[in-house]
Amino acid sequence: VFPSQDPLDRADFNAVEYINTLFPTEQSLANIDEVVNKIRLKIRRLDDNIRTVVRGQTNVGQDGRQVKEITRDIKQLDHAKRHLTTSITTLNHLHMLAGGVDSLEAMTRRRQYGEVANLLQGVMNVLEHFHKYMGIPQIRQLSERVKAAQTELGQQILADFEEAFPSQGTKRPGGPSNVLRDACQVANILDPRIKQEIIKKFIKQHLSEYLVLFQENQDVAWLDKIDRRYAWIKRQLVDYEEKYGRMFPREWYMAERIAVEFCHITRTELAKIMRTRAKEIEVKLLLFAIQRTTNFEGFLAKRFSGCTLTDGTLKKLESPPASTNPFLEDEPAAEMEELAMEKGDLEQPKKPKAPDNPFHGIVSKCFEPHLYVYIESQDKNLGELIDRFVADFKVQGPPKPNTDEGGAVLPSCADLFVYYKKCMVQCSQLSTGEPMIALTTIFQKYLREYAWKILSGNLPKTTSSSGGLTISSLLKEKEGSEAAKFTLEELCLICSILSTAEYCLATTQQLEEKLKEKVDVSLIERINLTGEMDTFSTVISSSIQLLVQDLDAACDPALTAMSKMQWQNVEHVGDQSPYVTSVILHIKQNVPIIRDNLASTRKYFTQFCIKFANSFIPKFITHLFKCKPISMVGAEQLLLDTHSLKMVLLDLPSIGSQVVRKAPASYTKIVVKGMTRAEMILKVVMAPHEPLVVFVDNYIKLLTDCNTETFQKILDMKGLKRSEQSSMLELFRQRLPAPPSGPEGSSSLSLLAPTPEQESSRIRKLEKLIKKRL
């Protein structure tokens, strides 16, 4: 309350200056307890004074100014109390720091590492509180003593380990001492370089024997004895666990570090010896070494977590994304999956993916420069495999008809892709870089060879009934007999080759996807099997074309017979013409066989039907134009025959089948359009040619054909003289490009064009006549 000269009452109180006043020298710290007790007594007196002042100022009539002064004085007292508390805390920390440094130095000299580990951490924590007071000489001096103690500890611990595990020594102590175990705990607190130096020296000493035993000039160092390397390190790991497992802290992962360093040394040593003896590396020896190495890497993955691996020691390989293609497993396929692939069932459900192996490639990377030996071996093996397929086909012959083999996928293609899968999985375990690109090139080569030698090479080029005939000769008319046809066996073979090509096309696409998953991301663009897929597409097209040509050629004699008939002499509309019966017979003979053998590839059977319709209908119309001259009755007979063929063609996809399916809309559209044109041609032929303008206009309306050549053929079919034709052709040219639209034209059109009722009646009569004859 009263003015005071006590420094504790000052608003700008400075704790450091106050402490320096109390303890001007280091020796004065011995009286710290007495000073602390005096300050505590002063605090109690201040508390009593505060209470007295507060109680004495409770009268309500007291002057407001006095209250304000008292409040200010209370605030000063609060400052003094807080400063005192801070001073006491700081003095306590200073006492702890000073005593801790003394103890730390003494324990270091006595190598009491167990006590040092606990004390050092405490001293460092206390020192943190004095970070802002480093300008004080006494504090700075204590900090420097702590750093000096740390440096001495580090040097002393390194010396202890050097003595226990001499770098040139051949013997090791029987087991770790408590001193070294405690020293590791201290090293955890010291500069990280101390810990790293301990680890480095211990691992180097632990693996020194390995470098001697497996020197490059030693017989045991070669690839055929690679197992001994891995057996040696396994024994060393067991020895480490028994003798030193408890010496090093668990978080140092010493066993894993030993194994990783062994892997780095082994990779370097193997790379060096393989460069020197590259000519001695054979594919069996290489694969043996790789297999044993990858097995060891798998052992490491089961034993260790890989947490000590860094980008500087080994780049972890990226795991491929999940896929549903047939090449699913990263490991060699299991027996059941192998069997499924051999049967052609590649769409197997994918089993759960195993966790990535962080040690994959840590040693086996050294084999990558020598994988050309493996690639060359696969080139040779695949060449022999293709040759065996060719030989087996010659011995076994084409698939037998009337059995389950007809139209089935050739078993050789499943064998090829099973081998491809094994190669791909094996190579991806060795490398996902350039060797995978080289292997892809080999795959492409033998996919093409399979397409050429096994598929295209075995498509029938002659018929068994007439040796020496080529496919082109089948399309020519034969005198006195029908064109030679493919036998039942040959039809089955073509369908089988088509089904096999479709299987290869789909599986090649899946193979490309899987290769892209396996290869490094930077190389994905170099994986492209589009050319090989196009090759199989070409085989499919060739097979369909052969089937179409065969059926087309079988129908040619019948169409020739149609064009040679004397249609002007037909006196009445009779039964279905013989040429129609012949065409229908050939369709009923061939189509069910083709459909049954393409049951697994229905879309290609539809393509066959469409291509046949696109080939047969224009040819039928061409022969229709050759039927000249035609009488009115002859034209009606031809119209009846045309309608019969139209109905048969519409039913072609399911002809002879117990299960009647609706023909695809794309196919039906082609048949209706083409055969309707044939019917319109005959309807124009049946119409009277006078008056000329009516005939010309109705021709344009019904056929929508502005070609004078087609109009000329119509006139020839009607048997008109040249003099009549010339005037009609001139009128035809004049009536183009727009038909008449006046009343005369409209009435004229009605003379030729039947009404919808007349057309429906005519179709019903034709259908009844067809049903009666069938």
C-alpha positions in Angstrom: 0.0 0.0 0.0 2.8 2.3 0.9 5.6 3.3 -1.5 8.3 0.5 -1.5 11.9 0.2 -2.7 11.6 -3.6 -2.9 12.4 -4.7 -6.5 9.6 -7.3 -6.3 7.1 -4.4 -6.2 8.3 -2.8 -9.5 6.0 -3.2 -12.6 9.1 -3.8 -14.8 10.4 -6.6 -12.6 13.1 -8.7 -14.4 13.5 -12.2 -13.0 16.9 -12.7 -14.5 18.4 -9.6 -13.0 16.8 -10.4 -9.6 18.3 -13.9 -9.7 21.7 -12.6 -10.7 21.5 -10.2 -7.6 20.7 -13.2 -5.3 23.4 -15.5 -6.9 26.2 -13.3 -8.2 28.6 -16.3 -8.4 28.4 -20.1 -9.0 29.5 -20.7 -5.4 26.5 -18.7 -4.1 24.2 -21.4 -5.5 25.0 -23.4 -2.4 22.6 -21.0 -0.4 19.7 -21.7 -2.8 17.6 -23.5 -0.2 17.9 -20.6 2.3 16.9 -18.0 -0.4 13.9 -20.0 -1.5 12.7 -20.3 2.1 13.0 -16.5 2.6 11.0 -15.9 -0.6 8.3 -18.3 0.5 8.1 -16.5 3.8 7.7 -13.2 2.0 5.0 -14.6 -0.2 3.0 -15.6 2.9 3.4 -12.1 4.4 2.2 -10.6 1.1 -0.8 -12.9 1.2 -1.6 -11.7 4.8 -1.2 -8.1 3.8 -3.5 -8.5 0.8 -6.2 -10.1 3.0 -5.8 -7.3 5.6 -6.1 -4.6 2.9 -9.2 -6.2 1.3 -11.0 -6.6 4.6 -10.1 -3.1 5.7 -11.7 -1.6 2.5 -15.2 -2.9 2.9 -16.9 0.3 4.2 -19.3 1.5 1.5 -18.8 5.1 2.3 -15.1 5.1 1.5 -13.8 7.4 -1.1 -13.8 6.2 -4.7 -10.3 7.4 -5.3 -9.0 5.3 -2.4 -10.6 2.3 -3.8 -8.9 2.9 -7.2 -5.5 3.2 -5.5 -6.0 0.1 -3.5 -7.0 -1.8 -6.6 -3.8 -0.7 -8.3 -1.8 -1.7 -5.3 -3.4 -5.2 -5.3 -2.5 -5.5 -9.0 1.1 -4.8 -8.1 1.0 -7.4 -5.4 -0.4 -10.0 -7.9 2.6 -9.1 -10.3 5.0 -9.7 -7.4 3.5 -13.0 -6.5 3.6 -14.3 -10.1 7.2 -13.1 -10.5 8.1 -14.9 -7.3 6.5 -18.2 -8.5 8.3 -17.9 -11.9 11.5 -17.3 -10.1 11.1 -20.3 -7.8 10.3 -22.6 -10.8 13.3 -21.3 -12.7 15.5 -21.8 -9.7 14.3 -25.4 -9.3 15.0 -26.1 -13.0 18.4 -24.5 -12.6 19.1 -26.6 -9.6 18.1 -29.8 -11.5 20.2 -28.8 -14.5 23.3 -28.1 -12.5 23.0 -31.3 -10.5 22.0 -33.3 -13.6 25.1 -32.2 -15.6 27.4 -33.1 -12.7 25.8 -36.6 -12.4 25.8 -37.1 -16.2 29.5 -36.5 -16.4 30.3 -38.8 -13.5 28.1 -41.6 -14.8 29.6 -41.3 -18.3 33.1 -41.8 -16.8 31.8 -44.9 -15.0 30.0 -46.2 -18.1 26.7 -46.4 -16.2 24.7 -46.3 -19.4 21.5 -47.6 -17.9 21.3 -44.6 -15.5 22.7 -42.2 -18.2 19.8 -43.1 -20.6 17.2 -41.9 -18.2 19.2 -38.9 -16.8 20.3 -37.6 -20.2 16.7 -37.4 -21.5 15.7 -35.5 -18.3 18.6 -33.1 -18.6 17.8 -32.4 -22.2 14.1 -31.7 -21.4 15.1 -29.3 -18.6 17.6 -27.6 -20.9 14.7 -26.8 -23.2 13.3 -24.5 -20.6 16.5 -22.3 -20.7 16.5 -21.9 -24.4 15.6 -18.2 -24.1 18.2 -17.6 -21.4 21.2 -18.7 -23.4 22.5 -15.2 -23.3 23.4 -15.8 -19.6 26.9 -17.1 -19.3 26.1 -19.6 -16.6 23.2 -21.1 -18.6 25.3 -21.2 -21.8 28.1 -22.9 -19.9 25.8 -25.6 -18.6 24.4 -26.2 -22.2 27.9 -26.6 -23.5 28.7 -29.1 -20.8 25.7 -31.1 -21.8 26.8 -31.1 -25.5 30.3 -32.1 -24.5 28.8 -35.0 -22.4 26.8 -36.1 -25.5 29.9 -36.1 -27.7 31.9 -38.0 -25.2 29.1 -40.5 -24.8 29.0 -41.1 -28.5 32.7 -41.6 -28.9 32.8 -43.8 -25.8 29.9 -46.0 -27.0 31.5 -46.4 -30.5 34.7 -47.4 -28.8 32.9 -50.0 -26.7 31.3 -51.5 -29.7 34.6 -51.5 -31.6 36.2 -53.3 -28.7 33.3 -55.8 -28.5 33.1 -56.4 -32.3 36.5 -55.6 -33.8 36.3 -55.0 -37.6 39.3 -57.2 -38.2 38.5 -59.8 -35.6 37.5 -63.3 -36.4 35.8 -64.1 -33.1 32.7 -62.6 -31.6 31.8 -62.5 -27.9 29.5 -65.2 -26.7 26.6 -62.8 -26.2 25.7 -59.2 -25.6 26.6 -57.5 -22.3 24.2 -55.4 -20.3 26.6 -52.5 -20.9 26.1 -52.7 -24.6 22.4 -53.1 -24.3 22.2 -50.0 -22.2 24.5 -48.2 -24.6 22.1 -48.8 -27.4 19.4 -47.0 -25.3 21.7 -44.1 -24.9 22.5 -44.0 -28.6 18.7 -43.7 -29.3 18.9 -40.3 -27.5 22.2 -39.1 -29.0 22.9 -37.8 -32.5 21.3 -40.2 -35.0 24.7 -40.6 -36.7 25.9 -42.5 -33.6 23.1 -45.1 -34.0 23.8 -45.3 -37.8 27.5 -45.9 -37.2 26.8 -48.7 -34.7 24.4 -50.4 -37.1 26.8 -50.0 -40.0 29.8 -51.4 -38.2 27.9 -54.3 -36.6 26.4 -55.4 -40.0 29.7 -55.1 -41.7 31.4 -57.2 -39.1 28.5 -59.7 -39.1 28.7 -60.2 -42.9 32.5 -60.1 -43.2 32.6 -63.9 -43.3 30.2 -64.0 -46.3 32.5 -61.9 -48.4 35.3 -64.3 -47.8 33.4 -67.5 -48.3 31.7 -66.5 -51.5 34.5 -64.6 -53.3 34.2 -64.6 -57.1 37.1 -67.1 -57.5 35.4 -69.6 -55.2 33.5 -72.6 -56.7 30.6 -72.0 -54.3 30.1 -68.5 -55.8 28.6 -69.7 -59.1 24.9 -69.9 -59.9 24.6 -73.7 -59.6 25.3 -73.4 -55.8 23.3 -70.2 -55.2 21.3 -72.1 -52.6 24.3 -72.1 -50.3 24.3 -68.3 -50.2 20.7 -68.2 -48.9 21.3 -71.1 -46.5 24.3 -69.1 -45.0 22.3 -66.0 -44.3 19.4 -67.9 -42.8 21.9 -69.5 -40.3 23.3 -66.1 -39.6 19.9 -64.7 -38.9 19.2 -67.5 -36.4 22.6 -66.9 -34.8 21.8 -63.2 -34.5 18.5 -63.8 -32.8 20.0 -66.2 -30.3 23.0 -64.1 -29.4 22.2 -60.5 -30.1 18.4 -60.3 -30.5 18.0 -58.6 -27.1 21.0 -56.3 -27.3 19.6 -53.9 -29.9 16.3 -52.1 -29.5 13.4 -53.7 -31.4 12.8 -50.5 -33.4 16.2 -50.8 -34.9 15.1 -53.8 -36.9 18.6 -55.2 -36.9 17.8 -58.6 -38.3 16.0 -57.1 -41.3 18.9 -54.6 -41.9 21.3 -57.5 -41.9 19.2 -59.4 -44.5 18.8 -56.3 -46.7 22.5 -55.6 -46.6 23.1 -59.2 -47.5 20.8 -58.8 -50.5 22.6 -55.7 -51.7 26.0 -57.4 -51.5 24.6 -60.6 -53.1 23.1 -58.6 -56.0 26.4 -56.8 -56.6 28.5 -60.0 -56.4 26.2 -62.0 -58.7 26.1 -59.2 -61.3 29.9 -59.1 -61.3 30.4 -62.9 -61.6 27.7 -63.2 -64.3 29.3 -60.5 -66.4 32.6 -62.3 -66.2 31.1 -65.8 -67.0 28.2 -64.7 -69.3 29.0 -67.4 -71.9 28.5 -70.1 -69.3 24.9 -69.1 -68.5 22.4 -71.5 -69.9 18.6 -71.1 -69.6 18.1 -74.0 -67.2 20.9 -72.6 -64.9 19.5 -69.1 -65.2 15.9 -70.2 -64.3 17.2 -72.3 -61.4 19.1 -69.4 -60.0 16.1 -67.0 -60.5 13.7 -69.5 -58.9 15.8 -70.0 -55.8 16.3 -66.2 -55.6 12.6 -65.4 -55.8 11.9 -68.1 -53.3 14.4 -66.4 -50.9 12.8 -63.0 -51.6 9.4 -64.6 -50.7 11.0 -65.9 -47.4 12.1 -62.4 -46.6 8.6 -61.0 -47.2 7.2 -63.5 -44.7 9.8 -62.9 -42.1 10.2 -59.1 -42.3 8.0 -56.1 -43.0 10.3 -54.2 -45.3 10.1 -51.0 -43.2 13.9 -50.5 -43.6 13.7 -50.3 -47.4 13.9 -46.8 -48.8 13.8 -45.4 -52.3 17.6 -45.3 -52.2 17.9 -49.0 -51.6 15.1 -50.5 -53.7 12.1 -49.1 -55.5 9.0 -51.1 -54.7 7.3 -52.4 -57.7 3.8 -51.1 -58.4 1.0 -53.6 -58.1 -1.2 -54.1 -61.2 -4.9 -53.2 -61.0 -7.5 -55.8 -60.6 -8.6 -57.4 -63.9 -11.1 -59.9 -65.1 -9.2 -61.2 -68.1 -8.1 -64.8 -68.4 -4.5 -64.3 -67.4 -5.4 -63.8 -63.7 -2.8 -65.2 -61.4 0.6 -63.6 -60.7 1.9 -66.9 -59.5 2.1 -70.1 -61.6 -1.4 -71.4 -62.1 -2.8 -74.1 -59.9 -3.6 -77.5 -61.3 -7.4 -76.9 -61.5 -6.9 -73.5 -63.2 -4.4 -75.1 -65.7 -7.0 -77.7 -66.5 -9.7 -75.0 -67.0 -7.5 -73.1 -69.4 -6.7 -76.3 -71.4 -10.4 -76.7 -71.8 -10.7 -73.2 -73.0 -12.5 -71.9 -70.0 -10.4 -68.8 -69.3 -13.0 -66.8 -67.5 -12.1 -68.0 -64.0 -13.1 -66.0 -61.0 -10.1 -64.2 -59.6 -8.8 -65.3 -56.2 -7.9 -62.6 -53.7 -4.6 -60.9 -54.6 -1.7 -61.7 -52.3 0.0 -58.7 -50.6 2.9 -57.1 -52.5 6.3 -58.4 -51.7 8.5 -55.4 -50.8 11.6 -57.5 -51.3 10.7 -58.5 -54.9 13.7 -57.8 -57.1 16.0 -56.8 -54.3 18.4 -59.6 -55.5 16.8 -60.9 -58.7 17.2 -57.6 -60.5 20.8 -58.7 -61.2 19.5 -61.3 -63.6 17.7 -58.9 -65.9 20.6 -58.1 -68.2 20.9 -61.8 -68.9 17.2 -62.5 -69.6 17.9 -62.5 -73.3 19.0 -66.1 -72.8 15.5 -66.8 -71.5 13.8 -65.0 -74.3 15.8 -66.9 -76.9 14.9 -70.1 -75.2 11.2 -69.2 -75.4 11.5 -68.3 -79.1 13.0 -71.8 -79.7 10.4 -73.6 -77.6 7.5 -71.8 -79.2 8.9 -72.6 -82.7 9.0 -76.3 -81.7 5.5 -76.1 -80.3 4.1 -74.7 -83.5 5.9 -77.4 -85.5 4.4 -80.1 -83.2 0.9 -78.6 -83.8 1.4 -78.8 -87.5 2.6 -82.4 -87.3 -0.2 -83.5 -85.0 -2.8 -82.0 -87.3 -1.3 -83.9 -90.3 -1.4 -87.2 -88.3 -4.8 -86.7 -86.5 -6.5 -85.0 -89.5 -9.4 -82.6 -89.3 -12.2 -83.0 -86.7 -14.5 -85.9 -87.4 -18.1 -85.0 -88.4 -21.2 -86.0 -86.4 -19.2 -85.8 -83.1 -18.7 -83.2 -80.5 -15.5 -82.3 -82.2 -17.2 -80.8 -85.2 -16.9 -77.0 -85.0 -15.1 -77.2 -81.7 -12.1 -75.1 -80.9 -8.9 -76.8 -81.9 -7.1 -78.0 -78.6 -3.8 -76.7 -79.9 -4.8 -73.1 -79.4 -5.6 -73.6 -75.7 -2.2 -75.3 -75.3 -0.6 -72.3 -77.0 -2.2 -69.8 -74.6 -1.5 -71.9 -71.5 2.2 -71.8 -72.5 1.9 -68.0 -73.2 0.5 -67.5 -69.7 3.3 -69.5 -68.0 5.9 -67.5 -70.0 4.3 -64.1 -69.1 4.0 -64.9 -65.4 7.5 -66.2 -65.2 9.0 -63.2 -67.1 7.1 -60.7 -65.1 8.6 -62.2 -62.0 12.0 -61.7 -63.5 11.5 -58.2 -65.0 8.7 -55.8 -65.9 11.0 -53.8 -68.2 12.5 -54.4 -71.6 12.5 -58.2 -71.4 8.7 -58.1 -71.2 8.7 -56.1 -74.5 11.0 -58.7 -76.1 8.7 -61.5 -74.9 5.7 -59.7 -76.4 7.5 -59.6 -79.7 8.0 -63.3 -79.5 4.3 -63.7 -78.7 3.3 -61.7 -81.7 5.5 -63.8 -84.0 4.0 -67.1 -83.0 0.4 -65.8 -82.9 0.9 -65.0 -86.6 2.5 -68.3 -87.3 -0.4 -70.1 -85.6 -2.8 -68.2 -87.7 -1.0 -69.0 -90.9 0.2 -72.5 -90.4 -2.5 -74.0 -88.2 -5.6 -72.1 -89.3 -5.3 -70.6 -92.7 -2.9 -73.4 -93.8 -5.5 -76.0 -93.1 -8.5 -74.4 -94.7 -9.6 -76.8 -97.5 -8.6 -75.7 -100.9 -9.8 -78.7 -102.9 -12.7 -81.1 -102.6 -12.2 -84.8 -101.9 -14.6 -85.8 -104.7 -12.7 -83.9 -107.4 -9.0 -83.6 -106.7 -7.2 -80.7 -108.1 -10.1 -78.3 -108.1 -9.5 -74.9 -106.6 -12.0 -72.7 -104.8 -12.3 -70.5 -107.8 -13.2 -73.5 -109.9 -16.1 -74.2 -107.6 -17.7 -71.0 -108.7 -17.7 -72.0 -112.4 -20.5 -73.9 -114.1 -19.9 -77.5 -114.8 -21.3 -79.2 -117.8 -23.5 -82.2 -117.2 -23.3 -82.2 -113.4 -23.6 -80.0 -110.4 -20.5 -78.1 -109.0 -18.3 -80.0 -106.7 -19.0 -79.2 -103.0 -17.1 -79.5 -99.8 -17.6 -82.7 -98.0 -19.2 -82.9 -94.5 -15.7 -83.3 -93.0 -14.5 -80.2 -94.8 -17.5 -78.1 -93.7 -16.8 -79.2 -90.1 -13.1 -78.3 -90.4 -13.9 -74.8 -91.8 -16.3 -74.2 -88.8 -13.7 -75.5 -86.4 -11.1 -73.2 -87.8 -13.5 -70.3 -87.6 -14.4 -71.0 -84.0 -10.7 -71.4 -83.1 -9.9 -68.0 -84.8 -12.6 -66.4 -82.8 -11.2 -67.9 -79.5 -7.8 -66.7 -80.5 -9.1 -63.2 -81.3 -10.8 -62.8 -77.9 -7.9 -64.3 -76.0 -5.3 -62.3 -77.8 -7.1 -59.1 -76.7 -7.1 -60.4 -73.1 -3.4 -61.2 -73.4 -2.7 -57.7 -74.5 -4.6 -56.3 -71.5 -2.6 -58.5 -69.1 0.7 -57.7 -70.6 -0.1 -54.0 -70.2 -0.8 -54.6 -66.5 2.5 -56.5 -66.0 4.8 -54.2 -67.8 6.3 -50.9 -66.4 3.9 -47.9 -66.9 6.5 -46.2 -69.2 6.4 -49.2 -71.6 2.6 -49.7 -71.9 2.4 -47.9 -75.2 4.8 -50.5 -76.8 2.4 -53.3 -76.1 0.1 -53.6 -79.1 -1.3 -56.9 -80.5 -3.8 -55.2 -82.9 -2.0 -56.6 -85.9 -2.4 -60.2 -84.6 -6.0 -59.6 -83.8 -6.5 -58.4 -87.4 -4.9 -61.6 -88.6 -7.4 -63.7 -86.7 -10.2 -61.5 -88.0 -9.0 -62.2 -91.5 -9.1 -66.0 -90.9 -12.7 -65.6 -89.7 -13.6 -63.7 -92.8 -11.9 -66.2 -95.1 -13.7 -69.1 -93.4 -17.1 -67.4 -93.7 -16.3 -66.6 -97.3 -15.5 -70.3 -98.1 -18.8 -71.4 -96.6 -20.6 -68.8 -98.6 -18.8 -69.7 -101.8 -19.5 -73.4 -101.3 -23.2 -73.0 -100.9 -23.3 -70.3 -103.6 -21.5 -72.6 -106.1 -23.8 -75.5 -105.3 -26.7 -73.3 -106.3 -25.1 -72.1 -109.6 -26.2 -75.1 -111.8 -29.8 -74.6 -110.7 -29.7 -70.9 -111.6 -28.1 -71.7 -114.9 -30.9 -74.2 -115.6 -33.4 -71.5 -114.7 -31.9 -69.1 -117.3 -31.9 -71.8 -120.0 -35.6 -72.7 -119.7 -37.9 -71.7 -122.6 -40.1 -69.3 -120.5 -42.0 -68.1 -123.6 -43.4 -71.6 -124.1 -44.8 -72.1 -120.5 -48.6 -72.5 -120.9 -49.7 -72.7 -117.3 -48.5 -72.1 -113.8 -47.6 -75.5 -112.4 -45.7 -76.9 -109.4 -42.5 -75.4 -108.1 -39.9 -75.4 -110.7 -37.1 -78.0 -110.4 -34.4 -75.4 -110.1 -36.1 -74.0 -107.0 -36.2 -77.5 -105.5 -32.5 -77.9 -106.2 -31.6 -74.6 -104.5 -33.7 -75.5 -101.5 -32.1 -78.9 -101.3 -28.6 -77.5 -101.1 -29.6 -75.0 -98.5 -31.2 -77.7 -96.4 -28.1 -79.8 -96.7 -25.5 -77.2 -95.9 -27.0 -74.7 -93.5 -28.0 -77.0 -90.6 -24.4 -78.4 -90.6 -22.9 -74.9 -90.5 -25.4 -73.7 -87.9 -24.7 -76.7 -85.6 -21.0 -76.3 -85.9 -21.1 -72.6 -85.2 -23.5 -72.9 -82.2 -20.8 -71.4 -79.9 -20.2 -68.4 -82.3 -23.7 -67.5 -83.3 -22.8 -64.0 -84.5 -20.6 -65.5 -87.2 -23.4 -67.8 -88.3 -25.5 -64.7 -88.7 -22.7 -63.1 -90.7 -22.6 -66.3 -92.9 -26.4 -65.9 -93.6 -26.0 -62.2 -94.4 -23.1 -62.8 -96.8 -24.9 -65.6 -98.5 -28.0 -63.5 -99.0 -25.9 -60.7 -100.3 -24.2 -63.0 -102.7 -27.1 -65.3 -103.8 -29.8 -62.6 -104.4 -27.9 -60.4 -106.8 -26.8 -63.6 -108.7 -30.4 -64.8 -108.8 -31.5 -61.4 -110.3 -28.6 -61.6 -112.8 -29.9 -65.0 -114.0 -33.4 -63.7 -113.9 -32.5 -61.1 -116.5 -31.2 -64.0 -118.7 -34.6 -65.6 -118.8 -35.8 -64.1 -122.1 -38.2 -63.9 -123.7 -40.9 -64.5 -121.1 -44.6 -65.0 -121.7 -47.2 -63.8 -119.3 -47.7 -67.3 -117.8 -43.9 -67.8 -117.7 -43.6 -64.6 -115.7 -46.3 -65.7 -113.3 -44.4 -69.1 -112.8 -41.2 -67.2 -112.2 -43.0 -64.9 -109.7 -44.2 -68.0 -107.9 -40.7 -69.5 -107.8 -39.3 -66.2 -106.6 -41.8 -66.0 -103.8 -40.9 -69.6 -102.8 -37.2 -68.8 -102.7 -38.0 -65.6 -100.7 -39.8 -67.6 -98.0 -37.0 -70.2 -97.9 -34.4 -67.5 -97.5 -36.3 -65.8 -94.8 -36.4 -69.1 -92.9 -32.7 -69.9 -93.7 -31.2 -69.2 -90.2 -33.4 -71.8 -88.6 -34.1 -74.1 -91.5 -34.0 -77.8 -90.4 -33.9 -76.8 -86.8 -36.2 -78.2 -84.1 -36.0 -74.8 -82.3 -37.4 -72.1 -84.6 -35.8 -68.8 -83.9 -36.8 -65.5 -85.4 -34.2 -64.4 -88.0 -32.1 -61.4 -87.1 -33.7 -58.1 -88.3 -30.5 -57.2 -90.2 -30.7 -60.4 -92.2 -34.5 -60.2 -92.8 -34.1 -56.7 -94.2 -31.6 -57.8 -96.8 -33.7 -60.7 -98.0 -36.9 -58.7 -98.2 -35.3 -55.8 -100.0 -33.4 -58.0 -102.5 -36.2 -60.5 -103.3 -38.8 -57.8 -103.4 -36.8 -56.2 -106.2 -36.8 -59.5 -108.1 -40.6 -59.7 -107.7 -41.0 -56.1 -108.9 -38.9 -57.0 -112.0 -41.3 -59.8 -112.8 -44.3 -57.6 -112.2 -42.9 -55.0 -114.6 -42.3 -57.8 -117.2 -45.9 -59.0 -116.7 -47.4 -55.6 -117.4 -48.4 -54.6 -121.0 -45.9 -52.3 -122.7 -48.6 -50.1 -124.2 -49.3 -47.3 -123.7 -45.6 -46.6 -123.6 -45.7 -43.7 -121.2 -47.6 -45.7 -118.6 -45.2 -48.6 -118.9 -42.1 -46.3 -118.5 -43.6 -44.4 -115.6 -44.6 -47.6 -113.7 -41.1 -49.0 -114.3 -39.6 -45.9 -112.6 -42.1 -46.1 -109.8 -41.8 -49.8 -109.0 -38.1 -50.3 -109.5 -36.9 -46.8 -108.7 -34.1 -47.6 -111.2 -32.8 -44.8 -113.5 -30.3 -47.1 -115.2 -31.0 -47.5 -119.0 -29.1 -50.8 -119.0 -31.6 -52.3 -116.5 -34.5 -50.9 -118.5 -33.0 -52.5 -121.6 -32.9 -55.9 -119.9 -36.5 -55.6 -118.9 -37.4 -55.0 -122.6 -35.3 -58.0 -123.6 -37.2 -60.2 -121.1 -40.5 -59.0 -122.7 -39.2 -60.0 -126.1 -39.8 -56.6 -127.7 -38.2 -55.9 -131.1 -35.3 -53.5 -131.4 -37.5 -50.9 -133.2 -39.9 -50.9 -130.3 -37.1 -50.8 -127.7 -35.5 -47.7 -129.3 -38.6 -45.6 -129.0 -39.2 -46.8 -125.4 -35.6 -46.1 -124.4 -35.9 -42.6 -125.8 -39.1 -42.1 -123.9 -37.5 -43.5 -120.8 -34.7 -41.0 -121.0 -37.2 -38.2 -121.5 -39.3 -39.3 -118.5 -36.3 -39.0 -116.2 -35.7 -37.3 -113.8 -39.4 -36.7 -112.7 -42.4 -38.9 -113.3 -45.7 -37.3 -114.3 -48.0 -36.0 -111.6 -51.1 -34.9 -113.6 -54.5 -36.6 -113.8 -53.5 -38.5 -116.9 -50.4 -39.9 -115.2 -52.3 -40.8 -112.1 -55.0 -42.7 -114.0 -52.3 -44.4 -116.2 -50.5 -45.7 -113.1 -53.6 -47.3 -111.9 -53.8 -49.4 -115.0 -50.6 -51.2 -114.1 -50.1 -50.9 -110.3 -52.4 -53.3 -108.4 -54.5 -52.1 -105.5 -53.5 -53.3 -102.0 -56.5 -55.7 -102.1 -55.4 -57.1 -105.4 -51.8 -57.5 -104.2 -52.9 -59.3 -101.0 -55.2 -61.6 -103.0 -52.3 -62.5 -105.4 -49.9 -63.2 -102.5 -52.5 -65.4 -100.7 -53.1 -67.5 -103.9 -49.3 -67.9 -104.3 -48.9 -69.0 -100.7 -51.7 -71.6 -101.0 -50.2 -73.0 -104.2 -46.8 -73.2 -102.5 -48.2 -75.0 -99.4 -50.1 -77.4 -101.7 -46.9 -78.3 -103.6 -44.8 -78.7 -100.4 
